[in-house]
Amino acid sequence: MLKRIFVLLPLILSSPFTFAEENEVSGSVVDIPLTNDAKVFSRYDDDFPAILTFFSQLSEAEIKSFYDEQLGAPVSSETVYGRLELKYSQDNKSFRVIIDSLQENHREVDVLVSE
């Protein structure tokens, strides 16, 4: 099963129809910061919890630094199952940023926002 996912991932990433439009922000309940190179995969931000998944070619440290600049110092930081999990608090909202390990020149980043 895991092998199939890694075999299909390059096909999914090369599909022009896979990614949500980066500018589709109508009705979003929260502004979720994105790195300049973000390729948005999915966006569910019309209600809480808001969820955004994107791919980036930046390093883990660069992505962490970006979110530190945007959201302030993390409340917590830990590695769970090989993924860096950062938790932030801003404007009475909780941001959870999960940065996956490098896979074929990109990283998956998940951002979850709750009230």
MOPAC internal coordinates of N, CA, C and O (Angstrom, degrees):
PM7 1SCF
backbone

  N    0.0000 0     0.00 0     0.00 0    0    0    0
  C    1.4484 1     0.00 0     0.00 0    1    0    0
  C    1.5280 1   110.48 1     0.00 0    2    1    0
  O    1.2310 1   119.78 1   131.40 1    3    2    1
  N    1.3282 1   118.02 1   -48.60 1    3    2    1
  C    1.4546 1   121.32 1  -179.32 1    5    3    2
  C    1.5250 1   111.22 1   -62.26 1    6    5    3
  O    1.2310 1   120.73 1   141.76 1    7    6    5
  N    1.3214 1   116.21 1   -38.24 1    7    6    5
  C    1.4572 1   120.32 1   179.69 1    9    7    6
  C    1.5267 1   110.23 1   -63.03 1   10    9    7
  O    1.2310 1   119.77 1   141.61 1   11   10    9
  N    1.3280 1   118.05 1   -38.39 1   11   10    9
  C    1.4685 1   121.61 1   178.74 1   13   11   10
  C    1.5242 1   111.15 1   -62.43 1   14   13   11
  O    1.2310 1   120.53 1   140.16 1   15   14   13
  N    1.3184 1   116.59 1   -39.84 1   15   14   13
  C    1.4626 1   120.39 1  -179.80 1   17   15   14
  C    1.5205 1   110.18 1   -62.14 1   18   17   15
  O    1.2310 1   120.30 1   134.63 1   19   18   17
  N    1.3305 1   117.03 1   -45.37 1   19   18   17
  C    1.4627 1   119.99 1  -179.00 1   21   19   18
  C    1.5199 1   111.49 1   -68.92 1   22   21   19
  O    1.2310 1   119.86 1   150.34 1   23   22   21
  N    1.3319 1   117.88 1   -29.66 1   23   22   21
  C    1.4585 1   121.08 1   177.44 1   25   23   22
  C    1.5198 1   109.89 1   -73.00 1   26   25   23
  O    1.2310 1   119.73 1   141.92 1   27   26   25
  N    1.3248 1   118.12 1   -38.08 1   27   26   25
  C    1.4623 1   121.92 1  -178.03 1   29   27   26
  C    1.5176 1   113.43 1   -80.43 1   30   29   27
  O    1.2310 1   119.77 1   155.37 1   31   30   29
  N    1.3232 1   118.05 1   -24.63 1   31   30   29
  C    1.4534 1   121.09 1  -175.85 1   33   31   30
  C    1.5311 1   112.68 1   -55.88 1   34   33   31
  O    1.2310 1   118.66 1   133.45 1   35   34   33
  N    1.3563 1   120.15 1   -46.55 1   35   34   33
  C    1.4694 1   118.30 1   177.83 1   37   35   34
  C    1.5251 1   112.65 1   -60.39 1   38   37   35
  O    1.2310 1   120.04 1   145.51 1   39   38   37
  N    1.3296 1   117.52 1   -34.49 1   39   38   37
  C    1.4558 1   120.39 1   177.93 1   41   39   38
  C    1.5188 1   111.26 1   -67.35 1   42   41   39
  O    1.2310 1   120.76 1   137.68 1   43   42   41
  N    1.3217 1   116.14 1   -42.32 1   43   42   41
  C    1.4604 1   120.67 1   179.01 1   45   43   42
  C    1.5184 1   110.06 1   -63.65 1   46   45   43
  O    1.2310 1   120.54 1   135.61 1   47   46   45
  N    1.3386 1   116.56 1   -44.39 1   47   46   45
  C    1.4598 1   120.54 1  -176.75 1   49   47   46
  C    1.5192 1   112.32 1   -67.88 1   50   49   47
  O    1.2310 1   119.76 1   153.99 1   51   50   49
  N    1.3226 1   118.06 1   -26.01 1   51   50   49
  C    1.4558 1   119.99 1  -178.90 1   53   51   50
  C    1.5263 1   112.35 1   -88.15 1   54   53   51
  O    1.2310 1   119.80 1   170.97 1   55   54   53
  N    1.3092 1   117.99 1    -9.03 1   55   54   53
  C    1.4577 1   121.60 1  -179.61 1   57   55   54
  C    1.5244 1   111.02 1   -73.96 1   58   57   55
  O    1.2310 1   119.87 1   -51.42 1   59   58   57
  N    1.3440 1   117.86 1   128.58 1   59   58   57
  C    1.4624 1   119.22 1  -179.83 1   61   59   58
  C    1.5215 1   113.02 1   -72.19 1   62   61   59
  O    1.2310 1   119.68 1   166.55 1   63   62   61
  N    1.3186 1   118.22 1   -13.45 1   63   62   61
  C    1.4546 1   122.06 1  -176.79 1   65   63   62
  C    1.5186 1   113.54 1   -98.17 1   66   65   63
  O    1.2310 1   119.81 1   177.14 1   67   66   65
  N    1.3085 1   117.97 1    -2.86 1   67   66   65
  C    1.4520 1   121.70 1  -175.06 1   69   67   66
  C    1.5140 1   113.52 1   -75.22 1   70   69   67
  O    1.2310 1   119.96 1   138.39 1   71   70   69
  N    1.3085 1   117.69 1   -41.61 1   71   70   69
  C    1.4521 1   121.33 1  -172.01 1   73   71   70
  C    1.5182 1   111.90 1   -84.49 1   74   73   71
  O    1.2310 1   121.14 1   -40.33 1   75   74   73
  N    1.3105 1   115.42 1   139.67 1   75   74   73
  C    1.4584 1   120.67 1   172.69 1   77   75   74
  C    1.5194 1   107.95 1   -71.16 1   78   77   75
  O    1.2310 1   120.36 1   -28.76 1   79   78   77
  N    1.3134 1   116.92 1   151.24 1   79   78   77
  C    1.4560 1   120.21 1   176.87 1   81   79   78
  C    1.5140 1   109.84 1   -63.74 1   82   81   79
  O    1.2310 1   120.11 1   -47.77 1   83   82   81
  N    1.3096 1   117.40 1   132.23 1   83   82   81
  C    1.4556 1   121.45 1  -178.59 1   85   83   82
  C    1.5167 1   112.21 1   -66.43 1   86   85   83
  O    1.2310 1   119.82 1   156.63 1   87   86   85
  N    1.3182 1   117.94 1   -23.37 1   87   86   85
  C    1.4543 1   120.84 1  -177.00 1   89   87   86
  C    1.5243 1   112.93 1   -95.31 1   90   89   87
  O    1.2310 1   119.61 1  -174.03 1   91   90   89
  N    1.3158 1   118.34 1     5.97 1   91   90   89
  C    1.4574 1   121.61 1   178.11 1   93   91   90
  C    1.5262 1   108.84 1   -78.33 1   94   93   91
  O    1.2310 1   120.09 1   -88.88 1   95   94   93
  N    1.3210 1   117.43 1    91.12 1   95   94   93
  C    1.4491 1   120.26 1  -176.39 1   97   95   94
  C    1.5245 1   110.09 1  -126.51 1   98   97   95
  O    1.2310 1   119.71 1  -159.08 1   99   98   97
  N    1.2988 1   118.16 1    20.92 1   99   98   97
  C    1.4591 1   119.37 1  -178.95 1  101   99   98
  C    1.5163 1   110.16 1   -71.20 1  102  101   99
  O    1.2310 1   121.13 1   -52.42 1  103  102  101
  N    1.3285 1   115.44 1   127.58 1  103  102  101
  C    1.4520 1   120.34 1   176.49 1  105  103  102
  C    1.5022 1   115.82 1    76.36 1  106  105  103
  O    1.2310 1   119.26 1  -164.01 1  107  106  105
  N    1.3222 1   119.01 1    15.99 1  107  106  105
  C    1.4619 1   119.62 1  -179.67 1  109  107  106
  C    1.5236 1   109.99 1   -73.40 1  110  109  107
  O    1.2310 1   120.91 1   -37.68 1  111  110  109
  N    1.3458 1   115.87 1   142.32 1  111  110  109
  C    1.4648 1   121.96 1  -178.46 1  113  111  110
  C    1.5209 1   111.95 1   -87.90 1  114  113  111
  O    1.2310 1   120.07 1   166.93 1  115  114  113
  N    1.3346 1   117.48 1   -13.07 1  115  114  113
  C    1.4556 1   121.73 1  -178.47 1  117  115  114
  C    1.5309 1   108.76 1  -153.57 1  118  117  115
  O    1.2310 1   120.95 1   -33.86 1  119  118  117
  N    1.3224 1   115.78 1   146.14 1  119  118  117
  C    1.4512 1   121.21 1   176.25 1  121  119  118
  C    1.5233 1   107.89 1   -89.49 1  122  121  119
  O    1.2310 1   120.18 1   -66.57 1  123  122  121
  N    1.3341 1   117.25 1   113.43 1  123  122  121
  C    1.4640 1   121.49 1  -179.46 1  125  123  122
  C    1.5241 1   108.08 1  -100.01 1  126  125  123
  O    1.2310 1   120.03 1   -61.67 1  127  126  125
  N    1.3365 1   117.55 1   118.33 1  127  126  125
  C    1.4703 1   120.44 1  -178.50 1  129  127  126
  C    1.5265 1   111.85 1   -64.58 1  130  129  127
  O    1.2310 1   121.11 1   -38.70 1  131  130  129
  N    1.3454 1   115.48 1   141.30 1  131  130  129
  C    1.4606 1   122.62 1   178.59 1  133  131  130
  C    1.5163 1   110.10 1  -124.30 1  134  133  131
  O    1.2310 1   120.43 1   -36.68 1  135  134  133
  N    1.3206 1   116.77 1   143.32 1  135  134  133
  C    1.4545 1   121.06 1   173.88 1  137  135  134
  C    1.5257 1   108.36 1   -66.35 1  138  137  135
  O    1.2310 1   120.21 1   -21.26 1  139  138  137
  N    1.3329 1   117.20 1   158.74 1  139  138  137
  C    1.4639 1   121.27 1  -178.08 1  141  139  138
  C    1.5226 1   113.41 1   -60.99 1  142  141  139
  O    1.2310 1   120.23 1   148.66 1  143  142  141
  N    1.3247 1   117.16 1   -31.34 1  143  142  141
  C    1.4652 1   120.29 1  -176.70 1  145  143  142
  C    1.5328 1   113.14 1   -95.78 1  146  145  143
  O    1.2310 1   119.88 1  -170.26 1  147  146  145
  N    1.3082 1   117.83 1     9.74 1  147  146  145
  C    1.4702 1   121.64 1  -174.27 1  149  147  146
  C    1.5246 1   111.97 1   -60.68 1  150  149  147
  O    1.2310 1   121.18 1   -47.82 1  151  150  149
  N    1.3187 1   115.35 1   132.18 1  151  150  149
  C    1.4653 1   123.23 1   171.00 1  153  151  150
  C    1.5229 1   105.33 1  -109.74 1  154  153  151
  O    1.2310 1   120.90 1   -77.13 1  155  154  153
  N    1.3259 1   115.88 1   102.87 1  155  154  153
  C    1.4617 1   120.43 1  -174.64 1  157  155  154
  C    1.5210 1   109.59 1   -69.82 1  158  157  155
  O    1.2310 1   121.03 1   -51.75 1  159  158  157
  N    1.3173 1   115.63 1   128.25 1  159  158  157
  C    1.4627 1   122.12 1   178.31 1  161  159  158
  C    1.5210 1   109.96 1   -97.23 1  162  161  159
  O    1.2310 1   120.23 1   134.32 1  163  162  161
  N    1.3358 1   117.16 1   -45.68 1  163  162  161
  C    1.4625 1   120.60 1   178.71 1  165  163  162
  C    1.5188 1   109.97 1  -150.49 1  166  165  163
  O    1.2310 1   121.54 1   -31.73 1  167  166  165
  N    1.3260 1   114.67 1   148.27 1  167  166  165
  C    1.4561 1   120.61 1  -178.17 1  169  167  166
  C    1.5274 1   107.61 1  -143.36 1  170  169  167
  O    1.2310 1   121.11 1   -58.94 1  171  170  169
  N    1.3250 1   115.48 1   121.06 1  171  170  169
  C    1.4634 1   123.10 1   175.33 1  173  171  170
  C    1.5233 1   106.14 1  -129.16 1  174  173  171
  O    1.2310 1   120.72 1   -94.44 1  175  174  173
  N    1.3243 1   116.22 1    85.56 1  175  174  173
  C    1.4661 1   118.97 1  -173.89 1  177  175  174
  C    1.5229 1   112.94 1  -128.18 1  178  177  175
  O    1.2310 1   120.51 1  -154.57 1  179  178  177
  N    1.3327 1   116.63 1    25.43 1  179  178  177
  C    1.4622 1   119.30 1   178.49 1  181  179  178
  C    1.5234 1   112.02 1   -91.82 1  182  181  179
  O    1.2310 1   119.90 1   176.72 1  183  182  181
  N    1.3259 1   117.80 1    -3.28 1  183  182  181
  C    1.4571 1   123.36 1   178.29 1  185  183  182
  C    1.5276 1   107.65 1  -159.04 1  186  185  183
  O    1.2310 1   120.52 1   -15.29 1  187  186  185
  N    1.3128 1   116.61 1   164.71 1  187  186  185
  C    1.4663 1   120.74 1   176.99 1  189  187  186
  C    1.5115 1   109.85 1   -90.96 1  190  189  187
  O    1.2310 1   118.28 1   -35.53 1  191  190  189
  N    1.2992 1   120.89 1   144.47 1  191  190  189
  C    1.4562 1   125.95 1    -4.46 1  193  191  190
  C    1.5304 1   110.92 1   -71.94 1  194  193  191
  O    1.2310 1   120.45 1   -44.25 1  195  194  193
  N    1.3220 1   116.75 1   135.75 1  195  194  193
  C    1.4638 1   122.69 1   176.80 1  197  195  194
  C    1.5248 1   108.07 1   -85.38 1  198  197  195
  O    1.2310 1   120.82 1   -40.85 1  199  198  197
  N    1.3288 1   116.03 1   139.15 1  199  198  197
  C    1.4597 1   120.62 1  -177.10 1  201  199  198
  C    1.5242 1   108.95 1  -133.80 1  202  201  199
  O    1.2310 1   120.97 1   -46.51 1  203  202  201
  N    1.3175 1   115.74 1   133.49 1  203  202  201
  C    1.4619 1   122.11 1   177.98 1  205  203  202
  C    1.5196 1   108.04 1  -135.11 1  206  205  203
  O    1.2310 1   120.46 1   -49.44 1  207  206  205
  N    1.3177 1   116.72 1   130.56 1  207  206  205
  C    1.4593 1   121.74 1   176.73 1  209  207  206
  C    1.5193 1   107.72 1  -123.23 1  210  209  207
  O    1.2310 1   121.05 1   -49.03 1  211  210  209
  N    1.3413 1   115.59 1   130.97 1  211  210  209
  C    1.4573 1   119.30 1   177.09 1  213  211  210
  C    1.5203 1   109.79 1  -144.56 1  214  213  211
  O    1.2310 1   121.41 1   -11.36 1  215  214  213
  N    1.3295 1   114.91 1   168.64 1  215  214  213
  C    1.4551 1   121.97 1   177.56 1  217  215  214
  C    1.5192 1   108.71 1  -115.45 1  218  217  215
  O    1.2310 1   120.81 1   -36.25 1  219  218  217
  N    1.3398 1   116.06 1   143.75 1  219  218  217
  C    1.4621 1   122.20 1  -178.39 1  221  219  218
  C    1.5225 1   109.15 1  -141.52 1  222  221  219
  O    1.2310 1   121.23 1   -29.41 1  223  222  221
  N    1.3253 1   115.25 1   150.59 1  223  222  221
  C    1.4593 1   120.25 1   175.49 1  225  223  222
  C    1.5220 1   111.56 1   -97.56 1  226  225  223
  O    1.2310 1   120.18 1  -177.73 1  227  226  225
  N    1.3225 1   117.26 1     2.27 1  227  226  225
  C    1.4581 1   120.93 1   177.57 1  229  227  226
  C    1.5293 1   110.61 1   -70.82 1  230  229  227
  O    1.2310 1   120.85 1   -20.73 1  231  230  229
  N    1.3226 1   115.97 1   159.27 1  231  230  229
  C    1.4606 1   120.11 1   176.89 1  233  231  230
  C    1.5299 1   109.72 1   -74.64 1  234  233  231
  O    1.2310 1   120.95 1   -15.15 1  235  234  233
  N    1.3130 1   115.79 1   164.85 1  235  234  233
  C    1.4631 1   120.87 1   177.13 1  237  235  234
  C    1.5285 1   110.43 1   -57.07 1  238  237  235
  O    1.2310 1   120.44 1   136.23 1  239  238  237
  N    1.3366 1   116.77 1   -43.77 1  239  238  237
  C    1.4616 1   121.54 1  -179.53 1  241  239  238
  C    1.5342 1   111.35 1   -63.59 1  242  241  239
  O    1.2310 1   120.07 1   140.53 1  243  242  241
  N    1.3355 1   117.46 1   -39.47 1  243  242  241
  C    1.4695 1   120.90 1   179.48 1  245  243  242
  C    1.5281 1   111.27 1   -66.70 1  246  245  243
  O    1.2310 1   120.52 1   139.75 1  247  246  245
  N    1.3261 1   116.61 1   -40.25 1  247  246  245
  C    1.4707 1   120.37 1   179.00 1  249  247  246
  C    1.5279 1   109.69 1   -66.88 1  250  249  247
  O    1.2310 1   120.52 1   136.54 1  251  250  249
  N    1.3297 1   116.61 1   -43.46 1  251  250  249
  C    1.4640 1   120.33 1   178.20 1  253  251  250
  C    1.5219 1   110.17 1   -60.97 1  254  253  251
  O    1.2310 1   120.14 1   135.01 1  255  254  253
  N    1.3168 1   117.35 1   -44.99 1  255  254  253
  C    1.4585 1   122.29 1   179.45 1  257  255  254
  C    1.5364 1   110.79 1   -60.83 1  258  257  255
  O    1.2310 1   120.34 1   139.70 1  259  258  257
  N    1.3227 1   116.95 1   -40.30 1  259  258  257
  C    1.4653 1   121.35 1   178.07 1  261  259  258
  C    1.5315 1   110.36 1   -59.75 1  262  261  259
  O    1.2310 1   120.43 1   131.70 1  263  262  261
  N    1.3340 1   116.78 1   -48.30 1  263  262  261
  C    1.4712 1   119.61 1  -178.76 1  265  263  262
  C    1.5301 1   111.69 1   -70.92 1  266  265  263
  O    1.2310 1   119.92 1   148.72 1  267  266  265
  N    1.3201 1   117.75 1   -31.28 1  267  266  265
  C    1.4717 1   119.85 1   174.28 1  269  267  266
  C    1.5324 1   109.88 1   -62.58 1  270  269  267
  O    1.2310 1   120.30 1   138.82 1  271  270  269
  N    1.3298 1   117.04 1   -41.18 1  271  270  269
  C    1.4668 1   121.24 1   178.34 1  273  271  270
  C    1.5296 1   111.61 1   -66.81 1  274  273  271
  O    1.2310 1   120.47 1   140.52 1  275  274  273
  N    1.3292 1   116.71 1   -39.48 1  275  274  273
  C    1.4567 1   121.26 1  -176.06 1  277  275  274
  C    1.5269 1   113.21 1   -78.54 1  278  277  275
  O    1.2310 1   120.49 1   142.56 1  279  278  277
  N    1.3465 1   116.67 1   -37.44 1  279  278  277
  C    1.4667 1   120.85 1  -170.71 1  281  279  278
  C    1.5269 1   114.16 1  -117.12 1  282  281  279
  O    1.2310 1   119.88 1   177.21 1  283  282  281
  N    1.3276 1   117.84 1    -2.79 1  283  282  281
  C    1.4586 1   120.66 1  -178.27 1  285  283  282
  C    1.5187 1   111.29 1    92.26 1  286  285  283
  O    1.2310 1   120.97 1     7.94 1  287  286  285
  N    1.3074 1   115.75 1  -172.06 1  287  286  285
  C    1.4710 1   120.72 1  -179.95 1  289  287  286
  C    1.5258 1   109.80 1   -68.19 1  290  289  287
  O    1.2310 1   120.05 1   -41.29 1  291  290  289
  N    1.3324 1   117.52 1   138.71 1  291  290  289
  C    1.4620 1   119.14 1   178.91 1  293  291  290
  C    1.5308 1   111.95 1   -67.20 1  294  293  291
  O    1.2310 1   121.15 1   -35.26 1  295  294  293
  N    1.3239 1   115.41 1   144.74 1  295  294  293
  C    1.4605 1   121.98 1   175.36 1  297  295  294
  C    1.5272 1   108.91 1   -70.97 1  298  297  295
  O    1.2310 1   120.80 1   143.46 1  299  298  297
  N    1.3347 1   116.07 1   -36.54 1  299  298  297
  C    1.4599 1   120.84 1   176.46 1  301  299  298
  C    1.5190 1   109.48 1  -150.98 1  302  301  299
  O    1.2310 1   121.54 1   -21.86 1  303  302  301
  N    1.3177 1   114.67 1   158.14 1  303  302  301
  C    1.4612 1   121.99 1  -179.90 1  305  303  302
  C    1.5206 1   107.57 1  -148.69 1  306  305  303
  O    1.2310 1   120.69 1   -56.95 1  307  306  305
  N    1.3338 1   116.29 1   123.05 1  307  306  305
  C    1.4604 1   119.28 1   177.60 1  309  307  306
  C    1.5174 1   110.38 1  -152.08 1  310  309  307
  O    1.2310 1   121.07 1   -23.59 1  311  310  309
  N    1.3128 1   115.56 1   156.41 1  311  310  309
  C    1.4545 1   121.09 1   177.08 1  313  311  310
  C    1.5181 1   108.49 1  -100.58 1  314  313  311
  O    1.2310 1   120.96 1   -57.22 1  315  314  313
  N    1.3284 1   115.78 1   122.78 1  315  314  313
  C    1.4578 1   122.20 1  -179.04 1  317  315  314
  C    1.5220 1   107.86 1  -125.76 1  318  317  315
  O    1.2310 1   120.04 1   -59.15 1  319  318  317
  N    1.3178 1   117.53 1   120.85 1  319  318  317
  C    1.4593 1   123.40 1  -179.22 1  321  319  318
  C    1.5309 1   111.88 1    52.93 1  322  321  319
  O    1.2310 1   120.24 1  -140.67 1  323  322  321
  N    1.3287 1   117.14 1    39.33 1  323  322  321
  C    1.4520 1   121.49 1   177.08 1  325  323  322
  C    1.5160 1   114.71 1    80.65 1  326  325  323
  O    1.2310 1   119.79 1  -176.21 1  327  326  325
  N    1.3206 1   118.01 1     3.79 1  327  326  325
  C    1.4648 1   122.00 1   178.98 1  329  327  326
  C    1.5205 1   109.90 1  -113.37 1  330  329  327
  O    1.2310 1   120.92 1   -41.78 1  331  330  329
  N    1.3320 1   115.84 1   138.22 1  331  330  329
  C    1.4557 1   120.39 1   177.24 1  333  331  330
  C    1.5207 1   108.71 1   -81.18 1  334  333  331
  O    1.2310 1   120.73 1   -56.19 1  335  334  333
  N    1.3357 1   116.22 1   123.81 1  335  334  333
  C    1.4672 1   122.62 1   178.55 1  337  335  334
  C    1.5120 1   109.05 1  -111.16 1  338  337  335
  O    1.2310 1   120.98 1   -60.93 1  339  338  337
  N    1.3258 1   115.74 1   119.07 1  339  338  337
  C    1.4586 1   121.69 1   179.46 1  341  339  338
  C    1.5152 1   108.34 1  -114.55 1  342  341  339
  O    1.2310 1   120.27 1   -42.55 1  343  342  341
  N    1.3320 1   117.09 1   137.45 1  343  342  341
  C    1.4606 1   121.28 1   177.35 1  345  343  342
  C    1.5185 1   108.45 1  -120.50 1  346  345  343
  O    1.2310 1   121.56 1   -49.00 1  347  346  345
  N    1.3313 1   114.62 1   131.00 1  347  346  345
  C    1.4587 1   122.19 1  -179.34 1  349  347  346
  C    1.5232 1   109.16 1  -126.23 1  350  349  347
  O    1.2310 1   121.02 1   -20.12 1  351  350  349
  N    1.3107 1   115.66 1   159.88 1  351  350  349
  C    1.4527 1   121.58 1   174.69 1  353  351  350
  C    1.5242 1   107.24 1  -133.39 1  354  353  351
  O    1.2310 1   121.00 1   -54.99 1  355  354  353
  N    1.3485 1   115.69 1   125.01 1  355  354  353
  C    1.4575 1   120.15 1   179.92 1  357  355  354
  C    1.5183 1   109.26 1  -151.72 1  358  357  355
  O    1.2310 1   119.90 1   -46.42 1  359  358  357
  N    1.3291 1   117.79 1   133.58 1  359  358  357
  C    1.4726 1   123.30 1   177.65 1  361  359  358
  C    1.5303 1   112.35 1    52.30 1  362  361  359
  O    1.2310 1   120.44 1  -134.42 1  363  362  361
  N    1.3274 1   116.77 1    45.58 1  363  362  361
  C    1.4698 1   122.84 1   179.86 1  365  363  362
  C    1.5275 1   113.73 1    60.27 1  366  365  363
  O    1.2310 1   120.55 1  -154.34 1  367  366  365
  N    1.3196 1   116.56 1    25.66 1  367  366  365
  C    1.4624 1   121.93 1   176.38 1  369  367  366
  C    1.5245 1   108.86 1  -125.33 1  370  369  367
  O    1.2310 1   121.36 1   -32.02 1  371  370  369
  N    1.3142 1   115.01 1   147.98 1  371  370  369
  C    1.4640 1   121.46 1   176.64 1  373  371  370
  C    1.5257 1   108.90 1  -102.41 1  374  373  371
  O    1.2310 1   120.67 1   -53.69 1  375  374  373
  N    1.3249 1   116.32 1   126.31 1  375  374  373
  C    1.4604 1   122.87 1   177.41 1  377  375  374
  C    1.5121 1   108.03 1  -109.82 1  378  377  375
  O    1.2310 1   120.21 1   -50.45 1  379  378  377
  N    1.3101 1   117.21 1   129.55 1  379  378  377
  C    1.4642 1   122.51 1   175.16 1  381  379  378
  C    1.5197 1   107.11 1  -119.91 1  382  381  379
  O    1.2310 1   120.39 1   -62.10 1  383  382  381
  N    1.3205 1   116.86 1   117.90 1  383  382  381
  C    1.4550 1   122.84 1  -177.91 1  385  383  382
  C    1.5251 1   107.79 1  -111.85 1  386  385  383
  O    1.2310 1   120.67 1   -56.10 1  387  386  385
  N    1.3188 1   116.33 1   123.90 1  387  386  385
  C    1.4684 1   121.37 1  -179.27 1  389  387  386
  C    1.5229 1   107.63 1  -117.02 1  390  389  387
  O    1.2310 1   121.08 1   -60.66 1  391  390  389
  N    1.3335 1   115.54 1   119.34 1  391  390  389
  C    1.4614 1   121.58 1  -178.19 1  393  391  390
  C    1.5187 1   108.25 1  -109.61 1  394  393  391
  O    1.2310 1   120.75 1   -62.80 1  395  394  393
  N    1.3247 1   116.17 1   117.20 1  395  394  393
  C    1.4569 1   121.57 1  -178.75 1  397  395  394
  C    1.5277 1   110.40 1   -82.59 1  398  397  395
  O    1.2310 1   120.76 1   -15.54 1  399  398  397
  N    1.3221 1   116.15 1   164.46 1  399  398  397
  C    1.4604 1   120.98 1   179.43 1  401  399  398
  C    1.5321 1   110.04 1   -70.89 1  402  401  399
  O    1.2310 1   120.69 1   -16.31 1  403  402  401
  N    1.3163 1   116.28 1   163.69 1  403  402  401
  C    1.4580 1   123.26 1  -178.46 1  405  403  402
  C    1.5265 1   110.01 1   -64.07 1  406  405  403
  O    1.2310 1   120.99 1   -49.18 1  407  406  405
  N    1.3446 1   115.71 1   130.82 1  407  406  405
  C    1.4668 1   121.98 1   177.42 1  409  407  406
  C    1.5183 1   107.73 1  -138.27 1  410  409  407
  O    1.2310 1   120.57 1   -67.49 1  411  410  409
  N    1.3088 1   116.51 1   112.51 1  411  410  409
  C    1.4684 1   122.25 1   178.81 1  413  411  410
  C    1.5215 1   111.74 1    48.19 1  414  413  411
  O    1.2310 1   119.48 1  -123.13 1  415  414  413
  N    1.2875 1   118.59 1    56.87 1  415  414  413
  C    1.4706 1   129.56 1   174.56 1  417  415  414
  C    1.5273 1   115.93 1    67.65 1  418  417  415
  O    1.2310 1   119.66 1  -160.22 1  419  418  417
  N    1.3154 1   118.25 1    19.78 1  419  418  417
  C    1.4713 1   120.31 1   174.87 1  421  419  418
  C    1.5264 1   110.35 1  -149.68 1  422  421  419
  O    1.2310 1   121.33 1   -15.91 1  423  422  421
  N    1.3130 1   115.06 1   164.09 1  423  422  421
  C    1.4590 1   122.14 1   176.06 1  425  423  422
  C    1.5215 1   108.63 1  -123.51 1  426  425  423
  O    1.2310 1   120.93 1   -36.61 1  427  426  425
  N    1.3090 1   115.82 1   143.39 1  427  426  425
  C    1.4586 1   120.31 1   172.15 1  429  427  426
  C    1.5270 1   107.34 1   -88.64 1  430  429  427
  O    1.2310 1   121.09 1   -44.43 1  431  430  429
  N    1.3349 1   115.52 1   135.57 1  431  430  429
  C    1.4612 1   121.62 1   177.97 1  433  431  430
  C    1.5148 1   107.51 1  -125.90 1  434  433  431
  O    1.2310 1   120.69 1   -53.13 1  435  434  433
  N    1.3248 1   116.29 1   126.87 1  435  434  433
  C    1.4625 1   122.34 1   176.82 1  437  435  434
  C    1.5166 1   107.97 1  -113.43 1  438  437  435
  O    1.2310 1   120.72 1   -48.40 1  439  438  437
  N    1.3279 1   116.23 1   131.60 1  439  438  437
  C    1.4595 1   121.05 1   177.33 1  441  439  438
  C    1.5226 1   107.01 1  -122.32 1  442  441  439
  O    1.2310 1   120.96 1   -57.68 1  443  442  441
  N    1.3332 1   115.77 1   122.32 1  443  442  441
  C    1.4577 1   122.29 1   178.96 1  445  443  442
  C    1.5204 1   108.10 1  -116.99 1  446  445  443
  O    1.2310 1   120.41 1   -49.18 1  447  446  445
  N    1.3296 1   116.82 1   130.82 1  447  446  445
  C    1.4594 1   121.04 1  -178.29 1  449  447  446
  C    1.5160 1   108.78 1  -124.97 1  450  449  447
  O    1.2310 1   120.86 1   -50.51 1  451  450  449
  N    1.3323 1   115.96 1   129.49 1  451  450  449
  C    1.4531 1   120.66 1   177.30 1  453  451  450
  C    1.5154 1   109.05 1  -130.46 1  454  453  451
  O    1.2310 1   121.19 1   -17.99 1  455  454  453
  N    1.3354 1   115.33 1   162.01 1  455  454  453
  C    1.4506 1   120.18 1  -179.92 1  457  455  454
  C    1.4998 1   111.00 1   -83.52 1  458  457  455
  O    1.2310 1   120.10 1   180.00 1  459  458  457

